[in-house]
Amino acid sequence: MKIIFTGGGSGGHVVPIIAIVREIRRIYPDKKLEFLYLGPKDEFGEIFLSQEEIKIKNISAGKIRRYASLKSIIKNFIDIFFRIPLGIIQAFFFMFFSRPSLIFSKGGYGSIPAVIAGKMLFIPIFIHESDVAPGAANKFASKLTNEIFVSFPRTEYFLMDKMVVVGNPIRREILEGTKEKAREMFKLNFNRPVLLILGGSQGAQRINDKLLELLPTLLDSFEIILQCGESNYQEVKAEARVTIEKYKSLESAFHLYPFLKETEIRQAYGVADFIVSRAGAGTIFEIAANGKPSILVPLPESAQNHQVKNAYAYGENGACMVLEENNFTVRFFLEKLRFLFANPQEMEKMRKAAIEFSKPLAAKVIAERILRRLLKKHYRK
């Protein structure tokens, strides 16, 4: 039996797939069950997938750009008439000969060829939508499937009778962090609260900039673990060094990382007293499952404004404070942070609301549904 996974190639698409694969292996550790990933080449995602022994087949894919310029028109023409059709042909013949039992799509432009080819070959298709506002690929794919897993109860666009609310699949290992292991890993002092700041897999330059402005003030009150992004690391490191050289006593309270690997992020979650982050669905559900109070600063340029919608959907019951970027000033941010730490009862409300919102078993629920469909089909044969 083979399962084809497909998606757009970003960390937001790949990490939930890994969580689901791990749960399938826990429930049904049959070595004959094969996992394959079909999508455009993405080095970042392929590192994660190969570590999980998921076979990768790269195919051509294209996306539709909605901004008007001569360059985008030309790229759209190439993608619509060449790259997407080529990807469909590649996916069709790959699946025709490999004969997968099921396709699971995480969305993104890279999933379109596999979904279309799968429909042509009458292969069952499941899709999962992480965000409140679905992307174009999942809107299209929703017409080709009868079951759509969603993260948020009021996900837009899809028909209610097609949606199954499960949450966003997270790796259960990221719930296993401890203060003792975190102290050793990050060389923490534990003489002040720990503030974890996450910019997503690509970092968040504007969040980094605000933090650097505030760094001496923040380090007076907090130990900081900052994931600044691979592309921003050298710049942030150089700017932080200038600040810290003036305040040598604060150096041991600042812990800078380009990207937190799984072994690191689980300990960071475990030790953090408070989290500041963008509002990608994957991070929101990890924060919630760990029961951490947070301030979310949604990326205003996100497609379909999905990060803003995610943040407010999560914050509805008080699980977080939403700070839109136009309000994300140094002074306002500092005031909010000081208010929350001066009022522990507010922090406790956020913790309880986060746990109440969380759905840590999402990956297991999806894995069970996939296996039920696979085994039913297998035993029919």
TIFI-776623 format. One record per atom (N, C-alpha, C, O): residue in one letter; z, y, x. Coordinates in steps of 0.001 Angstrom, whole numbers, plus 500000, padded with zeros to 6 digits. Atoms other than C-alpha are relative to their C-alpha. Layout:
AZYX/...
END
This chain:
M500000498803500846/M500000500000500000/M500000501244500879/M500715501314501878/K500103498757499236/K499089503462501258/K500258501196499092/K499845501219497933/I499801498732500697/I500236506915500206/I499368501103500832/I499646501236502024/I500597498836499341/I498158509966501059/I500812501236499627/I501013501521498447/F499381498690500208/F500052513237501483/F499004501063500433/F498250500871501387/T500900498921499633/T498160516488501582/T500664501338499711/T501559501427498871/G499404498674500174/G498974520192501821/G499315501031500859/G498326500746501533/G500647498875499323/G498181523553503324/G500218500087501483/G499495500807502171/G499816500020498560/G499582522892506772/G501154500826500530/G501495500691501705/S498864499208499506/S502493525362506985/S501271499158499939/S501301498097499316/G498720500705500040/G506110524317507553/G500500499800498586/G501138498792498280/G499574500087501394/G506742525004503869/G499375498848499252/G499928498380498257/H500633501152500619/H504324522231502972/H500416498698500672/H500560497675500002/V499770501228499244/V505163519729505694/V501432499494499886/V501640498293499714/V498601500433499999/V508984519667505671/V500377499234498720/V501033498198498824/P499692500802501197/P509285518561501988/P499357498618500021/P499936497651499526/I500668501303499882/I506782515784502697/I500835499061500865/I501007497888500532/I499157500805499114/I508974514560505553/I501250499526499268/I501663498376499416/A498801500371500765/A512025514605503265/A499696498861499037/A500499497939498893/I500382501039500965/I510181512483500676/I499717498681500710/I500148497624500249/V500316501220499246/V508861509997503257/V501282499305500455/V501391498081500370/R498730500599499559/R512375509478504634/R500710499296498851/R501269498214499029/E499333500616501146/E513731508779501150/E499277498735499545/E499918497755499168/I500754501209500368/I510914506323500362/I500366498858500946/I500560497722500513/R499661501038499019/R511711504453503581/R501421499472499796/R501681498289500016/R498627500454500260/R515422504342502700/R500045499044498802/R500733498024498825/I499973500801501227/I514735502948499222/I499193498716500153/I499587497661499656/Y500947501128499914/Y511854500636500151/Y499521499855501447/Y498420500288501789/P500330500093498564/P511879499788503879/P498988498904500320/P499221498069501195/D501047501000499799/D508713497700503695/D499010500525501029/D498407501580500832/K500881499553498909/K506673497948506902/K498528500044499583/K497703500660500257/K501401500004500453/K503480497328504915/K499628501292499288/K498450501555499046/L500258498733500671/L503851500691503197/L499576501035501050/L500327501328501981/E500548499056499014/E501677503215505074/E500001501425499451/E499784501651498261/F499997498579500356/F501929507007505061/F498933500718500825/F498885500596502049/L501059499253499330/L498954509219505862/L500017501449499538/L500395501742498404/Y500089498583500354/Y498480512971505911/Y498555500448500179/Y497952500258501236/L501388499550500014/L495112514466505025/L499985501508499818/L500429502012498786/G500001498544500124/G494595518151505702/G499385500669501209/G498993499989502157/P500586499271498872/P493301520890508024/P500882499903501228/P502085499666501113/K499255500086498745/K494351520884511668/K501059501091500048/K500777502263499802/D498893499060499887/D497736522509512150/D500984499427501012/D501720498489500709/E499210500575498911/E499519521922515441/E501493499977499675/E502180499001499977/F498583499903500333/F502925523056514176/F500400498865499056/F501387498168499291/G499704501048500968/G502841520696511191/G499821498611500566/G500584497703500234/E500298501325499460/E501367517800513148/E501099499490500924/E501310498282501029/I498866500413499159/I504296517783515581/I501055499318499130/I501552498245499472/F499004500563500914/F506691517179512653/F499529498667499423/F500294497705499374/L500515501209500641/L504453514581511002/L499944498826500966/L500319497709500609/S500116501086499023/S503813512566514169/S501364499444500378/S501492498253500659/Q498635500465499710/Q507573512407514847/Q500497499023498933/Q501357498184499201/E499603500888501102/E507920510661511471/E499078498787499877/E499184498014498925/E500972501105500010/E505126508185512301/E499118500028498755/E498802498990498175/I500964499823501088/I502894509590509575/I498638500217500646/I498456501145501434/K501334499885499401/K499249509068510485/K499298501246499464/K499422501589498288/I500632498729500356/I497186512243510463/I498484499875500077/I497935499375501059/K501465499919500019/K493546512662509473/K499617501444499676/K499873501929498574/N500406498609500219/N492155516162509879/N498658500070499290/N497720499342499615/I501249499774500717/I489497517355507471/I499741501500499915/I500635502315500142/S500367498593500168/S487661520599506894/S500621500545498709/S500771499817497727/A499445499358501199/A489195523071504417/A499697501496500065/A499474502049501142/G500251498559500045/G488634526635503303/G500830500646498917/G501329499972498015/K499213499282501015/K490397529304501297/K499230501206499493/K498316501708500147/I500637498843500624/I489381532114498994/I500852501238500275/I502023501304499903/R499296498748499679/R490327535569500242/R499762501006498878/R498631501209498439/R500109499114501160/R491062538083497506/R499834501471500368/R499622502306499488/Y500176498599499593/Y490811541279499556/Y498516500277500271/Y497781499413500750/A501428499652499939/A487492543110499574/A499634500630501341/A500094501723501673/S500585499467498768/S485725543581502896/S498802499126500337/S498712497988499875/L501193500761499635/L482429542463504388/L500378498708500714/L499793497653500467/K499554501171499239/K484245540098506755/K500539498911499073/K500233497732499254/S499432500997500917/S486164538408503908/S498921499387499109/S498987498202498783/I501113500512500818/I482993538071501810/I499235498927500768/I498905497877500216/I500731500960499162/I481217536304504683/I500818498720500179/I500295497611500067/K499126501177499820/K484219534027505327/K500112499184498717/K500115497954498758/N499945500709501284/N484480533195501610/N498733499196499761/N498795498061499287/F501293500683500173/F480781532284501520/F499970498718500834/F499580497658500346/I499992501170499110/I481177529945504514/I500961498934499483/I500638497746499475/D498998500966500459/D484327528350503106/D499573499309498709/D499707498092498583/I500351500558501314/I483033527877499534/I498799499064500094/I498779498011499458/F501243500773499992/F479593526549500427/F499882499012501154/F498973498182501159/F500101500920498866/F480266524712503679/F501311499252500279/F501338498022500238/R498766500655499560/R483905524045504683/R500647499155498904/R501040498016499157/I499369500764501088/I485300522977501288/I499159498782499615/I499709497686499508/P500806501190500295/P482319520719500393/P500060498951501113/P500110497752500837/L499906500955498891/L482470519174503889/L501341499265499941/L501400498055500158/G498678500626500102/G486204518548503436/G500070498979498880/G500687497924499032/I500022500946501128/I485618516893500054/I499269498720500393/I499721497620500075/I500772501168499554/I482996514588501577/I500823499165500989/I500879497940500891/Q499166500710499017/Q485294513738504507/Q501143499251499309/Q501409498087499609/A498876500616500704/A488228513056502190/A499528498831499141/A500186497793499074/F500541501050500878/F486066511015499798/F499757498721500779/F500213497653500368/F500332501211499249/F484788508612502435/F501224499404500685/F501343498184500796/F498771500518499390/F488142508347504185/F500793499195498978/F501247498090499275/M499216500695501020/M489889507398500932/M499244498824499395/M499857497841498980/F500819501101500523/F486995505214499752/F500220498740500835/F500323497639500295/F499843501159499117/F487443502966502789/F501464499635500250/F501775498468500486/S498578500304499736/S491236503288503254/S500738499545498734/S501790498912498823/R499488500448501301/R491939502705499519/R501489500297499807/R502288499369499677/P498600499657500253/P495209504618499053/P500382499714498552/P499529499710497664/S499513500292501344/S497364503802496030/S500361501267499238/S500387501263498007/L499511498789500652/L498495507376495340/L499822501194500937/L499864501049502159/I500085498753499236/I498032510998496452/I501150500902499571/I501388501097498379/F498955499016500287/F500937513431496720/F499587501309500661/F499464501385501884/S500440498707499489/S499870517068497072/S501130501015499975/S501818501177498966/K498983498950499906/K502199519815498266/K499389501380499791/K500092502385499895/G500637498713500249/G499666522546497518/G499466500647501264/G499486500050502341/G500630499328498872/G498023525095499766/G498513499691500039/G498057498673499519/Y501469500151500005/Y494319525538500430/Y499546498677500614/Y498495498150500248/G500388501236499331/G494266522440502646/G500051498773499115/G499532497722499492/S499865501162500886/S495068520161499700/S498792499806499083/S498597498718498540/I501095500043500988/I491968520954497622/I499006498858500237/I498709498126499293/P500969501092499802/P489471518533499285/P500562498629499631/P499878497841498978/A499415501315500287/A491849515550499037/A500229499802498507/A500015498710497980/V499743500100501444/V492771516310495417/V498694499754499236/V498643498898498353/I501295500180500680/I489133516622494309/I499444498607500268/I499013497915499346/A500522501329499646/A488065513490496214/A500817498907499320/A500263497914498849/G499141500990500653/G491057511590494831/G499692499850498523/G499684498740497991/K500348500041501429/K490148512517491268/K498687499268499793/K498542498501498842/M501304500680500088/M486566511344491869/M500160498483500162/M499382497705499610/L499788501428499742/L487964507992493057/L501059499395499065/L501472498250499253/F499031500463501004/F490430507696490110/F501336499568500629/F501969498617500172/I498709500269499355/I493466507702492426/I501061500871499332/I500832502069499168/P498935499179500617/P496736508846490751/P500437501131500935/P500579500934502141/I499634498816499211/I497748512348491895/I501306500582499467/I501432500860498274/F498776499248500301/F501241513861491950/F499936501306500778/F499422501330501896/I499912498757499238/I501779517498492918/I501417500557499899/I502151500280498950/H498712499307500024/H504839519530493785/H499769501473500280/H499027501836501192/E500079498545499818/E505176523306493448/E501380500523500371/E502341500356499620/S498713499501499508/S507932524961495475/S500422501309499357/S501612501544499148/D499698498618500368/D507691528504494148/D499970500246498495/D499380499481497732/V500048499569501401/V508263530261490840/V498567500321499596/V498137499973498496/A501399499633500265/A504692531612491055/A499084499054500778/A498979499189501997/P500833500975499293/P502282528748491886/P498818500654500702/P498310501692500279/G501194499563499295/G499481529192494390/G498750499512499288/G498819498691498374/A501287500327500643/A495799528893493468/A499687498510500086/A499135497935499148/A500326501422499819/A495512525356494860/A500730499131498980/A500130498233498389/N499247500805500969/N498271523939492662/N499633500339498562/N499709499479497685/K500503499670501340/K497004525849489633/K498773499148499689/K498634498611498591/F501196500818500170/F493703524069490134/F500371498522499859/F499885497834498961/A499629501416499994/A495322520693490907/A500735499588498736/A500686498424498339/S499230500326501212/S497513520910487792/S499114499490498880/S499589498792497984/K500940500464501032/K494415520272485679/K499558498564500248/K498944497940499381/L500451501339499628/L493834516970487488/L501139498975500014/L500944497833500431/T498857500911499996/T497278515437487059/T500807500159498711/T500727501188498041/N499158499947501195/N499693514631484242/N501453500292500323/N502255500502499413/E498606499803499619/E502900515138486243/E500089500984501161/E499471500788502207/I499851498952498995/I503920518232488207/I501488500175500287/I502250500575499407/F498619499762499598/F507195518352490104/F500154501476500365/F499321502027501084/V499781498578499701/V508615521882490280/V501429500213500493/V502331499419500226/S498684499680499435/S511532523522492071/S500857500828499051/S502063500610498935/F499260499058500842/F512487526251489599/F499762499697498520/F498638499379498130/P500148500325501428/P513145525718485866/P498943500825499280/P498257500314498394/R500975499153500703/R510973528663484815/R498769500273500875/R498331501413501025/T501232499869499215/T507980528008487034/T498872500475499096/T498722499998497971/E501063499382500796/E505010530029485828/E498757499114499910/E498576498194500707/Y501379500493500155/Y501561528935484625/Y499904498578499421/Y499129498365498489/F500177501394500413/F502036525154484146/F500482499767498571/F501356500476498073/L499563500401501332/L502367523507480732/L501362499319500097/L501604498526501007/M498641500527499976/M505968522610479917/M500030498472499972/M500862497856500638/D499947501462500130/D505144519005478990/D499504499270501247/D499621498048501339/K500436500608498743/K503656518419482460/K501056500127501099/K501012499392502085/M499071499675498920/M506593519803484474/M501221499089500004/M501774498752498957/V498751500723499779/V509464517783485900/V500798500820501007/V500402500930502168/V499210499136499117/V512168520041487357/V500879499125500895/V501789498445500421/V499250500837499046/V513509518360490509/V500648500820501120/V501537500326501813/G499569499228498838/G514147521203492971/G499015499825501142/G497989499162500990/N500866500119498833/N512606521498496414/N500545498908500921/N501722498938501281/P499496501097499154/P512810518341498568/P500532500517501334/P499836501234502053/I499427499645498704/I515146518844501519/I500410498735500733/I500705497713500113/R499553501128499187/R516019516527504384/R501515499895499868/R502226500864500136/R498554500128500212/R519479515140503634/R500775500196501309/R501969500498501290/E499331499838498706/E520230515324507384/E500477501424500245/E501405501636501025/I499579498615499737/I520498519126507229/I501323500336499301/I501828501452499421/L498689499806500632/L523682518689505175/L501130499414500841/L502285499405500416/E499025500741499200/E525453516876508004/E500576500793501164/E501185500207502060/G499468499176498919/G526384519809510258/G501515500111499941/G502107500071498862/T498549499821499923/T529974520240511444/T500325501145500944/T499549501458501846/K499582498887499152/K531868523118513021/K500234499537501442/K499949500275502385/E499713500511498669/E532900520940515961/E498719499841500820/E498653500272501971/K501267500196499283/K529331519960516891/K499283501328500204/K498629501534501226/A500635498686499875/A528104523510516238/A500623500797501137/A499912501478501877/R499319499282498915/R530723524949518607/R499419499573501356/R499153500401502228/E500526500528498748/E529429522684521362/E498535500390500208/E498136500772501308/M501438499735499883/M525737523240520626/M499694501474500279/M498880501790501147/F500305498571499890/F525781527041520275/F500960500774500909/F500820501985501086/K498995499347499134/K528730527747522628/K500706501136499237/K500788502268499714/L499380499001500865/L530559529549519810/L501447500275500416/L502134499406500953/N498626499602499680/N533819531448520286/N500967499762498840/N502152499494499043/F499192500142501214/F535056531173516679/F501120501047499904/F502174500781499327/N498999498938500143/N536941534464517005/N499569501043498974/N500206502087498832/R500478499137501074/R534943536079514191/R499060499178499113/R498616498114499543/P500908500764500871/P532772534941511215/P498619499830500626/P498164500661501412/V501328500305499457/V529405533358512011/V498933500421498995/V498948499998497839/L501114499504500813/L526307535108510650/L498722499324500476/L498333499479501633/L501264500675499677/L523114533014510571/L498852500801499405/L498835501072498204/I501127499184500458/I519881535007510355/I498706499225500243/I498379498879501378/L501201500833499962/L516656533133509551/L498780500810499588/L498772501460498543/G501240499300500334/G513184534594509631/G498875499079499583/G497732499523499480/G501064500926500355/G511279531477508615/G499350499448501254/G499692499855502365/S500623500667498850/S509055529321510849/S499243500972500890/S499112500736502092/Q500732499005499219/Q507070532369511951/Q500862501210500350/Q500360502169500936/G499131498859499733/G510065534696512226/G499742501118499011/G498872500998498148/A500179498855500893/A510363538027510459/A500252501258500821/A501391501680501016/Q499878498899499047/Q509664540959512699/Q500817501165499452/Q501606501761500186/R499289498840500536/R511017543616510345/R501500499722499853/R502320500626500012/I498586500372500014/I514283541715509879/I500567500088501416/I501673500590501618/N499568499909498599/N514520541402513674/N500249501446500404/N501247501754501055/D499886498583499616/D513972545147514073/D501277500626499440/D501985501344500146/K498786499454500609/K516753546038511623/K501245499454500697/K502200500188500949/L498866500618499340/L519108543596513283/L500249500625501372/L501393500886501745/L499841499419498660/L518446545037516735/L500595501405499928/L501365501808500800/E499393498678500190/E519281548510515418/E501505499898499801/E502270500744500264/L498591500177500374/L522601547181514148/L500795499140500976/L502001498963500800/L499404501066499198/L523345544729516934/L501412500302500518/L502302499473500326/P498635499757499503/P526368546418518594/P501045500015498885/P502141499479499044/T499070499922501133/T527993547129515219/T500278498617499425/T501424498271499138/L499840501345500569/L527366543610513909/L500810499102500924/L501661498341500463/L499310500873499057/L528609541924517078/L501478500345500137/L502264499535500628/D498581499657500042/D531880543796516746/D500746499164498964/D501940498895499097/S499356500696501122/S532522541853513537/S499573498545499846/S500286497757499225/F500554501335500236/F530379538692513707/F499510499353501289/F499158500030502256/E500828500747499053/E529047535971515927/E498675499777499303/E498646499448498117/I501320500061500624/I525308535861515322/I499167498880500604/I499043498770501824/I501048500949499614/I522857532959515441/I498717500518499367/I498611500585498143/L501246499395500492/L519360534446515136/L498805499126500340/L498535498848501508/Q501312500624499811/Q516136532516514622/Q498965501098499818/Q498731501556498700/C500859498809500045/C513628535223515480/C498511499685499909/C497710500592499684/G501413500356500034/G510333533278515525/G499422499880501394/G499752500663502284/E500611500260498692/E508275531907518413/E499263501223500543/E499403501577501713/S500843498889499542/S505913534877518551/S500802501257500330/S500329502131501056/N499171498807499781/N508772537410518557/N501056499813501082/N501732500770501459/Y498838500348499187/Y511134535668520946/Y500147500875501256/Y501218501430501500/Q499898499254498738/Q510334537409524242/Q500326501467499761/Q501125502062500484/E499749498586500312/E510286540867522669/E501445500217499533/E502118501144499984/V498635499870500510/V513563540347520783/V501009499760501125/V502017500460501218/K499110500307498883/K515193538827523862/K500139501201500936/K501240501537501373/A499977498842499095/A514208541835526008/A500762501175499383/A501551501835500059/E499323498880500661/E515403544383523437/E501498499741499852/E502314500648500015/A498583500353500154/A518665542539522829/A500725500116501334/A501881500535501385/R499382499935498675/R519323542348526567/R500377501436500362/R501427501680500957/V499722498588499718/V519110546139526847/V501284500438499299/V502127501119499882/T498802499647500774/T521722546524524108/T501246499335500568/T502281499976500746/I498836500768499567/I524017543799525390/I500488500434501377/I501680500341501670/E499587499525498677/E524004545181528937/E500956501190499905/E501775501414500797/K499093498857500201/K525752548272527551/K501354499541499455/K502369500221499603/Y498765500507500634/Y528320546109525725/Y500216498555500457/Y500081497619499670/K499896501324499388/K528973543175528064/K500968499079499256/K500763497866499210/S498999500819500681/S531977542002526066/S499442499310498748/S500048498377498222/L500575500553501229/L529675541233523114/L498980498893500278/L498503498235499353/E501091500919499645/E527240539009525008/E500215498584499479/E499279497946498999/S499732501392500390/S528947535715524192/S499940499780498492/S500000498641498029/A500048500127501472/A528720536454520439/A498575499987499455/A498379499917498241/F501399499932500436/F524903536574520338/F499253498766500483/F499207498484501680/H500662501261499690/H522905533339520182/H498572500056499438/H498366499927498232/L501394499760500400/L519127533825520090/L499152498750500201/L499218498098501243/Y500891501155499936/Y516574531091519318/Y498637500380499428/Y498564501100498432/P501324499755500598/P512806531239518767/P499828499224498702/P499281499735497725/F500100500858501181/F513013528349516294/F501117498971500075/F501379498409501138/L498905500980500041/L515876526094515213/L499456498641499567/L499021498469498428/K500443501358500314/K514919522425515382/K500964499361499005/K502037499901498734/E499180500631501032/E516316520011512818/E501424499744500477/E502380499982499739/T498660500275499474/T519226518995515058/T500821501281500117/T502049501243500029/E499312498722499859/E520063522686515514/E500282500659498654/E501371501187498431/I499832499309501283/I519520524001511981/I501118499352499176/I501829500041498444/R498930500640500782/R521865521385510494/R501373500490500468/R502273500696499653/Q498721499500499488/Q524675522560512791/Q500176501486499682/Q501290501946499429/A499936498571500344/A523809526220512142/A500433500174498548/A501271501024498247/Y499578499952501400/Y524094525635508384/Y501471499605499866/Y502227500211499107/G498640500511500114/G527308523711508884/G501053501014500411/G502150501033499851/V499006499076499458/V529031526496510813/V499914501411499414/V500863502188499521/A500220498623500470/A527585529615509138/A500970500375498878/A501199499604497946/D499184499449501089/D529930531738507041/D499134500782499017/D499494500956497853/F500897499192500838/F527010533800505714/F498596499913500593/F498426499782501805/I501389500129499548/I523204533660505872/I499174501184499497/I499311501615498352/V500998498986500366/V520526536371505880/V498636499369500243/V498381498851501330/S501256500739499882/S517022535038505239/S498903500618499141/S499171501387498219/R501109499807500927/R513575535494503778/R500219499074498800/R501238498387498730/A499779500727501245/A513074533817500395/A498947498926499733/A498489498750498604/G500824501178500207/G510824530850500987/G500798498944499264/G502005498828499471/A499281500972500839/A511690528048498555/A500745498964500839/A501865498584500499/G499355501007499171/G512472525546501311/G501343500476500524/G502335499749500465/T498755499455499459/T515090527799502893/T501020500241498898/T502206499970499086/I499080499766501125/I516588528776499526/I500726498720499617/I501945498728499448/F499373501247500438/F517213525158498565/F500864499371501092/F501812498648500785/E499116500457498926/E518649524336501997/E501301500805500003/E502384500240500153/I498809499145500082/I521033527316501753/I500878499568498817/I502096499442498945/A499260500392501214/A522012526271498213/A500720498674500189/A501894498545499843/A499402501325499825/A522624522632499126/A501184500031500957/A502105499222500841/N498888499847499066/N524895523754501966/N501105500904499451/N502145501078500085/G498989499185500659/G526779526048499574/G500377501252500769/G501557501587500881/K499734498822499183/K526413529178501695/K499663501294499252/K498594501391498649/P500345498686500560/P526618532774500417/P498918500648500853/P498841500403502057/S501148499481499251/S523555534767501396/S499492501329499450/S499735501695498300/I500846498878500401/I521486537920501318/I498563499580500272/I498224499190501390/L501415500338499843/L517790537242500720/L499179501282500036/L499350502181499213/V500905498849499850/V515167539730501886/V498579499470499836/V497949499102500828/P501307500617500230/P511915538534500258/P498870500741500701/P498872501967500803/L501179499431499346/L508646539071502090/L499113500649498938/L498613499948498058/P500744499336501077/P506803541704500006/P498523499626499961/P497881499747498918/E501431500337499967/E503347540535501135/E499714498558499595/E498562498127499661/S500223501408500328/S503843536932499989/S499034499858498825/S499019500684497912/A501012500234501042/A501063535498497812/A500651499889498628/A501704499267498481/Q499489499982501380/Q501594536011494055/Q501419500585499916/Q502131500374498933/N498650499413499957/N504760537921495062/N501064498915499846/N502134499157499287/H499139501151500312/H506379534484495097/H501387500095500627/H502350499593500048/Q498663499927499399/Q509232535280497487/Q500945500891499197/Q502129500581499061/V499172499125500841/V510487538140495316/V500457499237498756/V501626499293498376/K499669500770501204/K510340535895492242/K500974498862500310/K501891498598499533/N499069501057499584/N512044533025494111/N501415500551500161/N502387499974499675/A498685499417499689/A514858535299495282/A500756500355498724/A501941500048498596/Y499320499599501239/Y515610536699491827/Y500330498790499126/Y501349498791498435/A499689501221500762/A515408533244490211/A501244499327500567/A502078498820499816/Y498826500585499348/Y517948531983492744/Y501243500857499784/Y502345500331499622/G498872499086500118/G520142535061492407/G500488500240498587/G501486500934498388/E499648499770501408/E520294534968488596/E501451499683499684/E502102500412498936/N498628500419500316/N523625533144488535/N501006500465501063/N502150500011501088/G499089499436499008/G525097535090491471/G500070499243501306/G500985499465502098/A499963500812498778/A524236532610494247/A499684500807501254/A500062500413502357/C500363499184498849/C522868535357496488/C499907501456499582/C499955501784498396/M500307498592500248/M522337539078496805/M498562500229500467/M498215499889501598/V501402499736499650/V518671540139496768/V499880501434500488/V500312502376499824/L500201498680499419/L517750543035499016/L498514500145500297/L498036499679501331/E501434499844499768/E514095543984498637/E499765500884501212/E500598501727501545/E500211499386498693/E512530545291501803/E500039501528499982/E500467502147500956/N499939498542500053/N512187548886500633/N501444500508499913/N501700501688500156/N498571499643500005/N516007548866500195/N500735499475501224/N501938499681501383/F499370500637498850/F516623547021503434/F500146501013501144/F499497500905502184/T499702499004498976/T517928550002505374/T501237499543500769/T502046498765500264/V498880500382499145/V520411549649508199/V501331500271499310/V502207499408499273/R498731499597500613/R523156551531506350/R500308499177498750/R501436498718498572/F499799500719501256/F522671549801502980/F500362498536500268/F501265497984499638/F499742501394499638/F522581546332504542/F501430499833500520/F502136498904500127/L498665500066499425/L525760546995506513/L501084500184498938/L502119499519498970/E499045499776501103/E527547548308503415/E500171498739499156/E501288498362498803/K499944501215500825/K526650545186501429/K500763498885500726/K501577498178500132/L499351501039499204/L527777542896504240/L501518500236500070/L502311499311499893/R498573499658499918/R531099544715504650/R500709499802498659/R501848499338498609/F499415500173501333/F531705544701500897/F500299498529499730/F501379498182499253/L499826501424500290/L531208540945500647/L501123499394500837/L501920498611500320/F498947500577499161/F533458540107503592/F501375500599499701/F502402499999500019/A498716499409500413/A536130542476502272/A500476499447498660/A501613499675498247/N499674500556501314/N536033540629498939/N499709498495499986/N498678498065499469/P500233501453499901/P536413536878499589/P499767499326498658/P499115498284498594/Q500232500597501318/Q536478536193495844/Q498524500064499613/Q498023499179498920/E501447499891500252/E532853537422495657/E499239498938500786/E498286498343500282/M500630501032499163/M531891535098498514/M500198498622499378/M499293497788499395/E499721501293500616/E533554532198496731/E499140499784498759/E498672498674498504/K500894500090501167/K531595532960493556/K498587499617500436/K497932498797499793/M501341500304499492/M528377532875495602/M499897498543500444/M498896497876500183/R499996501397499551/R529312529538497161/R499895499042498807/R499085498115498809/K499996500867501183/K530037527954493779/K498664500058499267/K498150499035498816/A501291499837500684/A526848529383492246/A498874499317500782/A497958498749500188/A501009500655499163/A524786528103495198/A500016498493499790/A498968497872499613/I499870501449500214/I526128524562494794/I499518499614498606/I498852498594498428/E500421500261501381/E525567524738491038/E498476500017499869/E497905499229499115/F501459499886500049/F521931525766491593/F499315498867500761/F498221498436500393/S500658500927499063/S521231523230494344/S499609498688499334/S500228498236498371/K500446501320500451/K519339520006493781/K499736499162501256/K498585498916501616/P500164500690498714/P519987518045496983/P499313498652499918/P498899498107500941/L500620501319500151/L518550514825495540/L498526500078499601/L497949499076499179/A501403499827500419/A515061516248494850/A499080499001500696/A498245498372500045/A500872500921499259/A513414514177497597/A500172498567499510/A499198497821499411/K499728501359500481/K515087511003496324/K499386499773498624/K498814498715498364/V500572500115501357/V514018511644492717/V498487499813500078/V497924498954499399/I501454500111499847/I510393512162493789/I499637498654500617/I498684498008500183/A500263501288499347/A510526509103496071/A500088498855498997/A499255497949499014/E499832501056501006/E511777506936493197/E498831499982499022/E498358498912498638/R501139499932500936/R509002508162490880/R498734499471500653/R497960498743500031/I501182500475499266/I506350507531493530/I500048498476500119/I499052497800499860/L499871501455499826/L507659504021494206/L499840499253498681/L499236498182498639/R500142500629501315/R507895503207490501/R498520499855499651/R498079498805499183/R501441500021500300/R504216504112490087/R499268499021500919/R498403498268500471/L500664500877499034/L503173502270493262/L500256498530499696/L499329497721499647/L499652501407500191/L505040499064492566/L499479499456498679/L499103498288498582/K500558500401501295/K503943498973488937/K498522499656500152/K498043498657499614/K501434500213499765/K500320499261490067/K499786498763500876/K498853497991500654/H500133501118499066/H500844496728492872/H500195498667499299/H499427497731499522/Y499710501280500651/Y502355494017490670/Y499011499672498882/Y498876498516498479/R501068500262500977/R499605494465488076/R498882499179500637/R498248498338500000/K501063500698499276/K497212493228490727/K500378498542500226/K499607497790500821/
END
